[in-house]
Amino acid sequence: MTEIRTQYIEPVMFICEAKDGPVRTGHRMRAREFAALTGARSFRCEACGEIHTWTTETAWLGINTRVAA
Ligand SMILES: [Zn+2]
């Protein structure tokens, strides 16, 4: 049996083009939940006020994990 490590619930981050930087989407989840997501989700951006749509390919988990290209 493979031991399942405890995973932290982390914020989903997304690059806002208006801000030209990462913003919180307001979604929070564990890495395995994020990896299992399909399709797109939307949120109202705290930086520019617009609705952005993200997928697991354009968003990432954790504020300091990485910066999307
Ligand atoms: Zn924005």
N, CA, C, O and the ligand as a Tripos MOL2 file, in Angstrom:
@<TRIPOS>MOLECULE
protein
  277   275    70     0     0
PROTEIN
NO_CHARGES

@<TRIPOS>ATOM
      1 N           0.8420   -1.2060    0.0000 N.3       1 MET1
      2 CA          0.0000    0.0000    0.0000 C.3       1 MET1
      3 C           0.8770    1.2560    0.0000 C.2       1 MET1
      4 O           1.8350    1.3580    0.7670 O.2       1 MET1
      5 N           0.5440    2.1810   -0.8460 N.am      2 THR2
      6 CA          1.2480    3.4530   -0.8850 C.3       2 THR2
      7 C           0.6120    4.4180    0.1170 C.2       2 THR2
      8 O          -0.5990    4.6380    0.1110 O.2       2 THR2
      9 N           1.4370    4.9710    0.9510 N.am      3 GLU3
     10 CA          0.9290    5.9200    1.9350 C.3       3 GLU3
     11 C           0.5480    7.2280    1.2490 C.2       3 GLU3
     12 O           1.3090    7.7830    0.4570 O.2       3 GLU3
     13 N          -0.6230    7.6910    1.5670 N.am      4 ILE4
     14 CA         -1.0690    8.9560    0.9980 C.3       4 ILE4
     15 C          -0.6590   10.0900    1.9230 C.2       4 ILE4
     16 O          -1.0730   10.1540    3.0810 O.2       4 ILE4
     17 N           0.1530   10.9700    1.3950 N.am      5 ARG5
     18 CA          0.5990   12.0960    2.2110 C.3       5 ARG5
     19 C          -0.5230   13.1040    2.4090 C.2       5 ARG5
     20 O          -1.3900   13.2840    1.5550 O.2       5 ARG5
     21 N          -0.4750   13.7410    3.5430 N.am      6 THR6
     22 CA         -1.4030   14.8340    3.7740 C.3       6 THR6
     23 C          -1.0620   15.9850    2.8280 C.2       6 THR6
     24 O           0.0920   16.3960    2.7090 O.2       6 THR6
     25 N          -2.0790   16.4810    2.1720 N.am      7 GLN7
     26 CA         -1.8450   17.6010    1.2610 C.3       7 GLN7
     27 C          -2.5670   18.8320    1.7760 C.2       7 GLN7
     28 O          -3.6970   18.7610    2.2580 O.2       7 GLN7
     29 N          -1.8920   19.9460    1.6640 N.am      8 TYR8
     30 CA         -2.4910   21.1930    2.1150 C.3       8 TYR8
     31 C          -3.5010   21.7100    1.1040 C.2       8 TYR8
     32 O          -3.3650   21.5010   -0.1020 O.2       8 TYR8
     33 N          -4.5120   22.3860    1.6200 N.am      9 ILE9
     34 CA         -5.4420   23.0900    0.7470 C.3       9 ILE9
     35 C          -4.7880   24.4140    0.3660 C.2       9 ILE9
     36 O          -4.4430   25.2170    1.2320 O.2       9 ILE9
     37 N          -4.6200   24.6330   -0.9290 N.am     10 GLU10
     38 CA         -3.9030   25.8140   -1.3930 C.3      10 GLU10
     39 C          -4.7730   26.6150   -2.3570 C.2      10 GLU10
     40 O          -5.6880   26.0680   -2.9730 O.2      10 GLU10
     41 N          -4.4920   27.8950   -2.4860 N.am     11 PRO11
     42 CA         -5.2610   28.7170   -3.4140 C.3      11 PRO11
     43 C          -4.8900   28.4180   -4.8640 C.2      11 PRO11
     44 O          -3.7320   28.1530   -5.1870 O.2      11 PRO11
     45 N          -5.8950   28.4660   -5.7190 N.am     12 VAL12
     46 CA         -5.6560   28.3380   -7.1560 C.3      12 VAL12
     47 C          -5.3080   29.7200   -7.6980 C.2      12 VAL12
     48 O          -6.0550   30.6770   -7.4950 O.2      12 VAL12
     49 N          -4.1860   29.8230   -8.3790 N.am     13 MET13
     50 CA         -3.6940   31.0890   -8.8870 C.3      13 MET13
     51 C          -3.7990   31.1410  -10.4010 C.2      13 MET13
     52 O          -3.7990   30.1090  -11.0720 O.2      13 MET13
     53 N          -3.8890   32.3390  -10.9240 N.am     14 PHE14
     54 CA         -4.0970   32.5280  -12.3510 C.3      14 PHE14
     55 C          -3.4440   33.8490  -12.7570 C.2      14 PHE14
     56 O          -3.4250   34.8000  -11.9760 O.2      14 PHE14
     57 N          -2.9120   33.9070  -13.9730 N.am     15 ILE15
     58 CA         -2.3150   35.1500  -14.4560 C.3      15 ILE15
     59 C          -3.3980   36.0710  -15.0200 C.2      15 ILE15
     60 O          -4.0970   35.7180  -15.9700 O.2      15 ILE15
     61 N          -3.5240   37.2510  -14.4230 N.am     16 CYS16
     62 CA         -4.4340   38.2690  -14.9430 C.3      16 CYS16
     63 C          -3.6660   39.1220  -15.9410 C.2      16 CYS16
     64 O          -2.6420   39.7170  -15.6050 O.2      16 CYS16
     65 N          -4.1660   39.1760  -17.1710 N.am     17 GLU17
     66 CA         -3.4590   39.9440  -18.1970 C.3      17 GLU17
     67 C          -3.5420   41.4420  -17.9380 C.2      17 GLU17
     68 O          -2.6290   42.1870  -18.2940 O.2      17 GLU17
     69 N          -4.6270   41.8820  -17.3250 N.am     18 ALA18
     70 CA         -4.7580   43.3080  -17.0230 C.3      18 ALA18
     71 C          -3.7650   43.7320  -15.9460 C.2      18 ALA18
     72 O          -3.1700   44.8080  -16.0110 O.2      18 ALA18
     73 N          -3.6040   42.8680  -14.9630 N.am     19 LYS19
     74 CA         -2.6490   43.1520  -13.8930 C.3      19 LYS19
     75 C          -1.2360   42.7840  -14.3180 C.2      19 LYS19
     76 O          -0.2540   43.2970  -13.7810 O.2      19 LYS19
     77 N          -1.1520   41.8840  -15.2930 N.am     20 ASP20
     78 CA          0.1300   41.3310  -15.7300 C.3      20 ASP20
     79 C           0.8400   40.6270  -14.5850 C.2      20 ASP20
     80 O           2.0480   40.7660  -14.3980 O.2      20 ASP20
     81 N           0.0690   39.8770  -13.8320 N.am     21 GLY21
     82 CA          0.6420   39.1340  -12.7280 C.3      21 GLY21
     83 C          -0.3620   38.1560  -12.1580 C.2      21 GLY21
     84 O          -1.5190   38.1320  -12.5760 O.2      21 GLY21
     85 N           0.0750   37.3470  -11.2030 N.am     22 PRO22
     86 CA         -0.8000   36.3200  -10.6290 C.3      22 PRO22
     87 C          -1.8410   36.8990   -9.6880 C.2      22 PRO22
     88 O          -1.5750   37.8450   -8.9470 O.2      22 PRO22
     89 N          -3.0380   36.3140   -9.7300 N.am     23 VAL23
     90 CA         -4.1130   36.6890   -8.8130 C.3      23 VAL23
     91 C          -4.7330   35.4100   -8.2560 C.2      23 VAL23
     92 O          -4.6180   34.3380   -8.8500 O.2      23 VAL23
     93 N          -5.3830   35.5400   -7.1190 N.am     24 ARG24
     94 CA         -6.1170   34.4030   -6.5520 C.3      24 ARG24
     95 C          -7.4370   34.2420   -7.2910 C.2      24 ARG24
     96 O          -8.1130   35.2240   -7.5980 O.2      24 ARG24
     97 N          -7.7950   33.0050   -7.5710 N.am     25 THR25
     98 CA         -9.0800   32.7660   -8.2290 C.3      25 THR25
     99 C         -10.2190   32.6960   -7.2240 C.2      25 THR25
    100 O         -11.3890   32.8040   -7.5920 O.2      25 THR25
    101 N          -9.8730   32.5140   -5.9500 N.am     26 GLY26
    102 CA        -10.8980   32.3180   -4.9350 C.3      26 GLY26
    103 C         -11.1950   30.8550   -4.7000 C.2      26 GLY26
    104 O         -11.8430   30.5050   -3.7130 O.2      26 GLY26
    105 N         -10.7340   29.9930   -5.5910 N.am     27 HIS27
    106 CA        -10.8760   28.5530   -5.3920 C.3      27 HIS27
    107 C          -9.7050   28.0560   -4.5480 C.2      27 HIS27
    108 O          -8.5760   28.5250   -4.6920 O.2      27 HIS27
    109 N          -9.9920   27.1070   -3.6740 N.am     28 ARG28
    110 CA         -8.9520   26.5040   -2.8430 C.3      28 ARG28
    111 C          -9.1640   25.0030   -2.8430 C.2      28 ARG28
    112 O         -10.2910   24.5280   -2.7040 O.2      28 ARG28
    113 N          -8.0910   24.2650   -2.9980 N.am     29 MET29
    114 CA         -8.2240   22.8060   -3.0320 C.3      29 MET29
    115 C          -6.8710   22.1400   -2.8450 C.2      29 MET29
    116 O          -5.8290   22.7960   -2.8240 O.2      29 MET29
    117 N          -6.9130   20.8170   -2.7110 N.am     30 ARG30
    118 CA         -5.6950   20.0320   -2.5990 C.3      30 ARG30
    119 C          -5.1930   19.6790   -3.9890 C.2      30 ARG30
    120 O          -5.9290   19.7120   -4.9750 O.2      30 ARG30
    121 N          -3.9060   19.3400   -4.0280 N.am     31 ALA31
    122 CA         -3.2630   19.0630   -5.3100 C.3      31 ALA31
    123 C          -3.9630   17.9360   -6.0670 C.2      31 ALA31
    124 O          -4.1240   18.0010   -7.2860 O.2      31 ALA31
    125 N          -4.3770   16.9040   -5.3340 N.am     32 ARG32
    126 CA         -5.0050   15.7860   -6.0510 C.3      32 ARG32
    127 C          -6.3830   16.1560   -6.5860 C.2      32 ARG32
    128 O          -6.8320   15.6070   -7.5920 O.2      32 ARG32
    129 N          -7.0480   17.0810   -5.9160 N.am     33 GLU33
    130 CA         -8.3380   17.5590   -6.4180 C.3      33 GLU33
    131 C          -8.1250   18.4090   -7.6610 C.2      33 GLU33
    132 O          -8.8660   18.2960   -8.6370 O.2      33 GLU33
    133 N          -7.1130   19.2560   -7.6170 N.am     34 PHE34
    134 CA         -6.7900   20.1100   -8.7580 C.3      34 PHE34
    135 C          -6.4370   19.2600   -9.9680 C.2      34 PHE34
    136 O          -6.8820   19.5350  -11.0820 O.2      34 PHE34
    137 N          -5.6320   18.2200   -9.7430 N.am     35 ALA35
    138 CA         -5.1890   17.3630  -10.8460 C.3      35 ALA35
    139 C          -6.3600   16.6210  -11.4880 C.2      35 ALA35
    140 O          -6.2930   16.2440  -12.6580 O.2      35 ALA35
    141 N          -7.4190   16.4150  -10.7320 N.am     36 ALA36
    142 CA         -8.5580   15.6560  -11.2300 C.3      36 ALA36
    143 C          -9.5980   16.5330  -11.9240 C.2      36 ALA36
    144 O         -10.5720   16.0180  -12.4720 O.2      36 ALA36
    145 N          -9.4050   17.8290  -11.9080 N.am     37 LEU37
    146 CA        -10.3820   18.7300  -12.5060 C.3      37 LEU37
    147 C         -10.4080   18.5970  -14.0290 C.2      37 LEU37
    148 O          -9.3850   18.3570  -14.6690 O.2      37 LEU37
    149 N         -11.5890   18.7580  -14.5790 N.am     38 THR38
    150 CA        -11.7140   18.8280  -16.0310 C.3      38 THR38
    151 C         -12.5430   20.0650  -16.3640 C.2      38 THR38
    152 O         -13.3100   20.5590  -15.5370 O.2      38 THR38
    153 N         -12.3750   20.5540  -17.5880 N.am     39 GLY39
    154 CA        -13.1570   21.7010  -18.0140 C.3      39 GLY39
    155 C         -12.6380   23.0090  -17.4580 C.2      39 GLY39
    156 O         -11.5540   23.0700  -16.8790 O.2      39 GLY39
    157 N         -13.4220   24.0490  -17.6420 N.am     40 ALA40
    158 CA        -13.0120   25.3880  -17.2610 C.3      40 ALA40
    159 C         -13.8800   25.9110  -16.1240 C.2      40 ALA40
    160 O         -15.0370   25.5210  -15.9680 O.2      40 ALA40
    161 N         -13.2930   26.7980  -15.3390 N.am     41 ARG41
    162 CA        -14.0190   27.4550  -14.2630 C.3      41 ARG41
    163 C         -13.7970   28.9630  -14.3570 C.2      41 ARG41
    164 O         -12.7900   29.4220  -14.8940 O.2      41 ARG41
    165 N         -14.7400   29.7120  -13.8340 N.am     42 SER42
    166 CA        -14.6710   31.1640  -13.9340 C.3      42 SER42
    167 C         -14.6470   31.7950  -12.5490 C.2      42 SER42
    168 O         -15.1310   31.2200  -11.5740 O.2      42 SER42
    169 N         -14.0730   32.9870  -12.4880 N.am     43 PHE43
    170 CA        -14.0800   33.7350  -11.2320 C.3      43 PHE43
    171 C         -14.0090   35.2170  -11.5530 C.2      43 PHE43
    172 O         -13.5600   35.6140  -12.6280 O.2      43 PHE43
    173 N         -14.4600   36.0280  -10.6040 N.am     44 ARG44
    174 CA        -14.3290   37.4740  -10.7610 C.3      44 ARG44
    175 C         -12.9850   37.8960  -10.1920 C.2      44 ARG44
    176 O         -12.6800   37.6450   -9.0260 O.2      44 ARG44
    177 N         -12.1980   38.5340  -11.0240 N.am     45 CYS45
    178 CA        -10.8330   38.8900  -10.6690 C.3      45 CYS45
    179 C         -10.8090   40.0150   -9.6410 C.2      45 CYS45
    180 O         -11.4840   41.0330   -9.7970 O.2      45 CYS45
    181 N         -10.0210   39.8120   -8.5880 N.am     46 GLU46
    182 CA         -9.9150   40.8370   -7.5470 C.3      46 GLU46
    183 C          -9.0440   42.0110   -7.9940 C.2      46 GLU46
    184 O          -9.0770   43.0850   -7.3930 O.2      46 GLU46
    185 N          -8.2740   41.7950   -9.0450 N.am     47 ALA47
    186 CA         -7.3690   42.8450   -9.5110 C.3      47 ALA47
    187 C          -8.0240   43.7590  -10.5370 C.2      47 ALA47
    188 O          -7.8590   44.9770  -10.4650 O.2      47 ALA47
    189 N          -8.7620   43.2010  -11.4880 N.am     48 CYS48
    190 CA         -9.3120   44.0280  -12.5730 C.3      48 CYS48
    191 C         -10.8370   44.0150  -12.6330 C.2      48 CYS48
    192 O         -11.4320   44.7990  -13.3730 O.2      48 CYS48
    193 N         -11.4730   43.1370  -11.8650 N.am     49 GLY49
    194 CA        -12.9230   43.1320  -11.8090 C.3      49 GLY49
    195 C         -13.6030   42.3730  -12.9270 C.2      49 GLY49
    196 O         -14.8280   42.2520  -12.9400 O.2      49 GLY49
    197 N         -12.8180   41.8560  -13.8740 N.am     50 GLU50
    198 CA        -13.3830   41.0920  -14.9770 C.3      50 GLU50
    199 C         -13.5640   39.6330  -14.5730 C.2      50 GLU50
    200 O         -13.0120   39.1760  -13.5710 O.2      50 GLU50
    201 N         -14.3480   38.9120  -15.3740 N.am     51 ILE51
    202 CA        -14.4970   37.4750  -15.1800 C.3      51 ILE51
    203 C         -13.4250   36.7690  -15.9970 C.2      51 ILE51
    204 O         -13.3470   36.9510  -17.2120 O.2      51 ILE51
    205 N         -12.6090   35.9730  -15.3450 N.am     52 HIS52
    206 CA        -11.6060   35.1750  -16.0390 C.3      52 HIS52
    207 C         -12.0100   33.7080  -15.9870 C.2      52 HIS52
    208 O         -12.6570   33.2600  -15.0410 O.2      52 HIS52
    209 N         -11.6220   32.9790  -17.0060 N.am     53 THR53
    210 CA        -11.8700   31.5430  -17.0540 C.3      53 THR53
    211 C         -10.5410   30.8110  -17.0150 C.2      53 THR53
    212 O          -9.6190   31.1380  -17.7610 O.2      53 THR53
    213 N         -10.4490   29.8230  -16.1440 N.am     54 TRP54
    214 CA         -9.1930   29.0860  -16.0200 C.3      54 TRP54
    215 C          -9.4300   27.5950  -16.1420 C.2      54 TRP54
    216 O         -10.5230   27.0870  -15.8940 O.2      54 TRP54
    217 N          -8.3760   26.9190  -16.5300 N.am     55 THR55
    218 CA         -8.3450   25.4580  -16.5320 C.3      55 THR55
    219 C          -7.0900   25.0330  -15.7840 C.2      55 THR55
    220 O          -6.3030   25.8800  -15.3640 O.2      55 THR55
    221 N          -6.9000   23.7600  -15.6180 N.am     56 THR56
    222 CA         -5.7000   23.2830  -14.9280 C.3      56 THR56
    223 C          -4.4420   23.5370  -15.7500 C.2      56 THR56
    224 O          -3.3300   23.4050  -15.2380 O.2      56 THR56
    225 N          -4.6100   23.9010  -17.0250 N.am     57 GLU57
    226 CA         -3.4410   24.1960  -17.8480 C.3      57 GLU57
    227 C          -3.0110   25.6550  -17.7340 C.2      57 GLU57
    228 O          -1.8530   25.9810  -17.9960 O.2      57 GLU57
    229 N          -3.9270   26.5270  -17.3490 N.am     58 THR58
    230 CA         -3.5890   27.9450  -17.2720 C.3      58 THR58
    231 C          -3.4970   28.4450  -15.8270 C.2      58 THR58
    232 O          -3.0510   29.5670  -15.5830 O.2      58 THR58
    233 N          -3.9100   27.6330  -14.8930 N.am     59 ALA59
    234 CA         -3.8470   28.0150  -13.4880 C.3      59 ALA59
    235 C          -2.9280   27.0460  -12.7520 C.2      59 ALA59
    236 O          -2.5200   26.0230  -13.3020 O.2      59 ALA59
    237 N          -2.6100   27.3760  -11.5080 N.am     60 TRP60
    238 CA         -1.7640   26.4900  -10.7060 C.3      60 TRP60
    239 C          -2.0940   26.6680   -9.2370 C.2      60 TRP60
    240 O          -2.7850   27.6030   -8.8320 O.2      60 TRP60
    241 N          -1.5770   25.7440   -8.4620 N.am     61 LEU61
    242 CA         -1.8590   25.7360   -7.0240 C.3      61 LEU61
    243 C          -0.7160   26.3640   -6.2520 C.2      61 LEU61
    244 O           0.4500   26.0860   -6.5330 O.2      61 LEU61
    245 N          -1.0330   27.2000   -5.2910 N.am     62 GLY62
    246 CA         -0.0200   27.7120   -4.3810 C.3      62 GLY62
    247 C           0.5550   29.0220   -4.8810 C.2      62 GLY62
    248 O           0.9330   29.1420   -6.0460 O.2      62 GLY62
    249 N           0.6190   29.9920   -4.0010 N.am     63 ILE63
    250 CA          1.0350   31.3330   -4.3820 C.3      63 ILE63
    251 C           2.4500   31.3350   -4.9370 C.2      63 ILE63
    252 O           2.7370   32.0380   -5.9070 O.2      63 ILE63
    253 N           3.3370   30.5510   -4.3270 N.am     64 ASN64
    254 CA          4.7410   30.6010   -4.6960 C.3      64 ASN64
    255 C           5.2160   29.3630   -5.4570 C.2      64 ASN64
    256 O           6.4140   29.1620   -5.6570 O.2      64 ASN64
    257 N           4.2600   28.5410   -5.8750 N.am     65 THR65
    258 CA          4.6580   27.2970   -6.5040 C.3      65 THR65
    259 C           5.3800   27.5500   -7.8130 C.2      65 THR65
    260 O           6.4790   27.0410   -8.0330 O.2      65 THR65
    261 N           4.7600   28.3380   -8.6830 N.am     66 ARG66
    262 CA          5.4120   28.6800   -9.9410 C.3      66 ARG66
    263 C           4.6570   29.8490  -10.5480 C.2      66 ARG66
    264 O           3.5640   30.1980  -10.1000 O.2      66 ARG66
    265 N           5.2300   30.4340  -11.5420 N.am     67 VAL67
    266 CA          4.5610   31.4890  -12.2860 C.3      67 VAL67
    267 C           4.3230   30.9830  -13.7030 C.2      67 VAL67
    268 O           5.2530   30.5460  -14.3810 O.2      67 VAL67
    269 N           3.0970   31.0430  -14.1350 N.am     68 ALA68
    270 CA          2.7560   30.5620  -15.4740 C.3      68 ALA68
    271 C           3.4370   31.4270  -16.5220 C.2      68 ALA68
    272 O           3.6740   32.6150  -16.3030 O.2      68 ALA68
    273 N           3.7420   30.8360  -17.6370 N.am     69 ALA69
    274 CA          4.4200   31.5660  -18.7120 C.3      69 ALA69
    275 C           3.4880   32.5890  -19.3330 C.2      69 ALA69
    276 O           3.8800   33.3030  -20.2560 O.2      69 ALA69
    277 ZN         -8.0250   40.2470  -13.9110 Zn       70 ZN70
@<TRIPOS>BOND
     1     1     2 1
     2     2     3 1
     3     3     4 2
     4     3     5 am
     5     5     6 1
     6     6     7 1
     7     7     8 2
     8     7     9 am
     9     9    10 1
    10    10    11 1
    11    11    12 2
    12    11    13 am
    13    13    14 1
    14    14    15 1
    15    15    16 2
    16    15    17 am
    17    17    18 1
    18    18    19 1
    19    19    20 2
    20    19    21 am
    21    21    22 1
    22    22    23 1
    23    23    24 2
    24    23    25 am
    25    25    26 1
    26    26    27 1
    27    27    28 2
    28    27    29 am
    29    29    30 1
    30    30    31 1
    31    31    32 2
    32    31    33 am
    33    33    34 1
    34    34    35 1
    35    35    36 2
    36    35    37 am
    37    37    38 1
    38    38    39 1
    39    39    40 2
    40    39    41 am
    41    41    42 1
    42    42    43 1
    43    43    44 2
    44    43    45 am
    45    45    46 1
    46    46    47 1
    47    47    48 2
    48    47    49 am
    49    49    50 1
    50    50    51 1
    51    51    52 2
    52    51    53 am
    53    53    54 1
    54    54    55 1
    55    55    56 2
    56    55    57 am
    57    57    58 1
    58    58    59 1
    59    59    60 2
    60    59    61 am
    61    61    62 1
    62    62    63 1
    63    63    64 2
    64    63    65 am
    65    65    66 1
    66    66    67 1
    67    67    68 2
    68    67    69 am
    69    69    70 1
    70    70    71 1
    71    71    72 2
    72    71    73 am
    73    73    74 1
    74    74    75 1
    75    75    76 2
    76    75    77 am
    77    77    78 1
    78    78    79 1
    79    79    80 2
    80    79    81 am
    81    81    82 1
    82    82    83 1
    83    83    84 2
    84    83    85 am
    85    85    86 1
    86    86    87 1
    87    87    88 2
    88    87    89 am
    89    89    90 1
    90    90    91 1
    91    91    92 2
    92    91    93 am
    93    93    94 1
    94    94    95 1
    95    95    96 2
    96    95    97 am
    97    97    98 1
    98    98    99 1
    99    99   100 2
   100    99   101 am
   101   101   102 1
   102   102   103 1
   103   103   104 2
   104   103   105 am
   105   105   106 1
   106   106   107 1
   107   107   108 2
   108   107   109 am
   109   109   110 1
   110   110   111 1
   111   111   112 2
   112   111   113 am
   113   113   114 1
   114   114   115 1
   115   115   116 2
   116   115   117 am
   117   117   118 1
   118   118   119 1
   119   119   120 2
   120   119   121 am
   121   121   122 1
   122   122   123 1
   123   123   124 2
   124   123   125 am
   125   125   126 1
   126   126   127 1
   127   127   128 2
   128   127   129 am
   129   129   130 1
   130   130   131 1
   131   131   132 2
   132   131   133 am
   133   133   134 1
   134   134   135 1
   135   135   136 2
   136   135   137 am
   137   137   138 1
   138   138   139 1
   139   139   140 2
   140   139   141 am
   141   141   142 1
   142   142   143 1
   143   143   144 2
   144   143   145 am
   145   145   146 1
   146   146   147 1
   147   147   148 2
   148   147   149 am
   149   149   150 1
   150   150   151 1
   151   151   152 2
   152   151   153 am
   153   153   154 1
   154   154   155 1
   155   155   156 2
   156   155   157 am
   157   157   158 1
   158   158   159 1
   159   159   160 2
   160   159   161 am
   161   161   162 1
   162   162   163 1
   163   163   164 2
   164   163   165 am
   165   165   166 1
   166   166   167 1
   167   167   168 2
   168   167   169 am
   169   169   170 1
   170   170   171 1
   171   171   172 2
   172   171   173 am
   173   173   174 1
   174   174   175 1
   175   175   176 2
   176   175   177 am
   177   177   178 1
   178   178   179 1
   179   179   180 2
   180   179   181 am
   181   181   182 1
   182   182   183 1
   183   183   184 2
   184   183   185 am
   185   185   186 1
   186   186   187 1
   187   187   188 2
   188   187   189 am
   189   189   190 1
   190   190   191 1
   191   191   192 2
   192   191   193 am
   193   193   194 1
   194   194   195 1
   195   195   196 2
   196   195   197 am
   197   197   198 1
   198   198   199 1
   199   199   200 2
   200   199   201 am
   201   201   202 1
   202   202   203 1
   203   203   204 2
   204   203   205 am
   205   205   206 1
   206   206   207 1
   207   207   208 2
   208   207   209 am
   209   209   210 1
   210   210   211 1
   211   211   212 2
   212   211   213 am
   213   213   214 1
   214   214   215 1
   215   215   216 2
   216   215   217 am
   217   217   218 1
   218   218   219 1
   219   219   220 2
   220   219   221 am
   221   221   222 1
   222   222   223 1
   223   223   224 2
   224   223   225 am
   225   225   226 1
   226   226   227 1
   227   227   228 2
   228   227   229 am
   229   229   230 1
   230   230   231 1
   231   231   232 2
   232   231   233 am
   233   233   234 1
   234   234   235 1
   235   235   236 2
   236   235   237 am
   237   237   238 1
   238   238   239 1
   239   239   240 2
   240   239   241 am
   241   241   242 1
   242   242   243 1
   243   243   244 2
   244   243   245 am
   245   245   246 1
   246   246   247 1
   247   247   248 2
   248   247   249 am
   249   249   250 1
   250   250   251 1
   251   251   252 2
   252   251   253 am
   253   253   254 1
   254   254   255 1
   255   255   256 2
   256   255   257 am
   257   257   258 1
   258   258   259 1
   259   259   260 2
   260   259   261 am
   261   261   262 1
   262   262   263 1
   263   263   264 2
   264   263   265 am
   265   265   266 1
   266   266   267 1
   267   267   268 2
   268   267   269 am
   269   269   270 1
   270   270   271 1
   271   271   272 2
   272   271   273 am
   273   273   274 1
   274   274   275 1
   275   275   276 2
@<TRIPOS>SUBSTRUCTURE
     1 MET1         2 RESIDUE 1 A MET
     2 THR2         6 RESIDUE 1 A THR
     3 GLU3        10 RESIDUE 1 A GLU
     4 ILE4        14 RESIDUE 1 A ILE
     5 ARG5        18 RESIDUE 1 A ARG
     6 THR6        22 RESIDUE 1 A THR
     7 GLN7        26 RESIDUE 1 A GLN
     8 TYR8        30 RESIDUE 1 A TYR
     9 ILE9        34 RESIDUE 1 A ILE
    10 GLU10       38 RESIDUE 1 A GLU
    11 PRO11       42 RESIDUE 1 A PRO
    12 VAL12       46 RESIDUE 1 A VAL
    13 MET13       50 RESIDUE 1 A MET
    14 PHE14       54 RESIDUE 1 A PHE
    15 ILE15       58 RESIDUE 1 A ILE
    16 CYS16       62 RESIDUE 1 A CYS
    17 GLU17       66 RESIDUE 1 A GLU
    18 ALA18       70 RESIDUE 1 A ALA
    19 LYS19       74 RESIDUE 1 A LYS
    20 ASP20       78 RESIDUE 1 A ASP
    21 GLY21       82 RESIDUE 1 A GLY
    22 PRO22       86 RESIDUE 1 A PRO
    23 VAL23       90 RESIDUE 1 A VAL
    24 ARG24       94 RESIDUE 1 A ARG
    25 THR25       98 RESIDUE 1 A THR
    26 GLY26      102 RESIDUE 1 A GLY
    27 HIS27      106 RESIDUE 1 A HIS
    28 ARG28      110 RESIDUE 1 A ARG
    29 MET29      114 RESIDUE 1 A MET
    30 ARG30      118 RESIDUE 1 A ARG
    31 ALA31      122 RESIDUE 1 A ALA
    32 ARG32      126 RESIDUE 1 A ARG
    33 GLU33      130 RESIDUE 1 A GLU
    34 PHE34      134 RESIDUE 1 A PHE
    35 ALA35      138 RESIDUE 1 A ALA
    36 ALA36      142 RESIDUE 1 A ALA
    37 LEU37      146 RESIDUE 1 A LEU
    38 THR38      150 RESIDUE 1 A THR
    39 GLY39      154 RESIDUE 1 A GLY
    40 ALA40      158 RESIDUE 1 A ALA
    41 ARG41      162 RESIDUE 1 A ARG
    42 SER42      166 RESIDUE 1 A SER
    43 PHE43      170 RESIDUE 1 A PHE
    44 ARG44      174 RESIDUE 1 A ARG
    45 CYS45      178 RESIDUE 1 A CYS
    46 GLU46      182 RESIDUE 1 A GLU
    47 ALA47      186 RESIDUE 1 A ALA
    48 CYS48      190 RESIDUE 1 A CYS
    49 GLY49      194 RESIDUE 1 A GLY
    50 GLU50      198 RESIDUE 1 A GLU
    51 ILE51      202 RESIDUE 1 A ILE
    52 HIS52      206 RESIDUE 1 A HIS
    53 THR53      210 RESIDUE 1 A THR
    54 TRP54      214 RESIDUE 1 A TRP
    55 THR55      218 RESIDUE 1 A THR
    56 THR56      222 RESIDUE 1 A THR
    57 GLU57      226 RESIDUE 1 A GLU
    58 THR58      230 RESIDUE 1 A THR
    59 ALA59      234 RESIDUE 1 A ALA
    60 TRP60      238 RESIDUE 1 A TRP
    61 LEU61      242 RESIDUE 1 A LEU
    62 GLY62      246 RESIDUE 1 A GLY
    63 ILE63      250 RESIDUE 1 A ILE
    64 ASN64      254 RESIDUE 1 A ASN
    65 THR65      258 RESIDUE 1 A THR
    66 ARG66      262 RESIDUE 1 A ARG
    67 VAL67      266 RESIDUE 1 A VAL
    68 ALA68      270 RESIDUE 1 A ALA
    69 ALA69      274 RESIDUE 1 A ALA
    70 ZN70       277 GROUP 0 **** ****
